[in-house]
């Protein structure tokens, strides 16, 4: 089943940061879609919840050098 979450990101300050975060599609199996906005400081991720959890996505964002402030 597909799930969609929006993460409030700390440390995303430019369009390049957004592009880096959108690369999560290539890093985590099960991510179907990722869209980042540095203006809104958020990352929207659509993924297969049979392959991934919210915590795994948050952990990958942190490995990429950004903080996750909240999920909504």
Helices and strands as residue ranges (DSSP letters): E 2-10, H 15-22, H 24-27, E 31-37, E 42-48, H 54-63, E 67-71
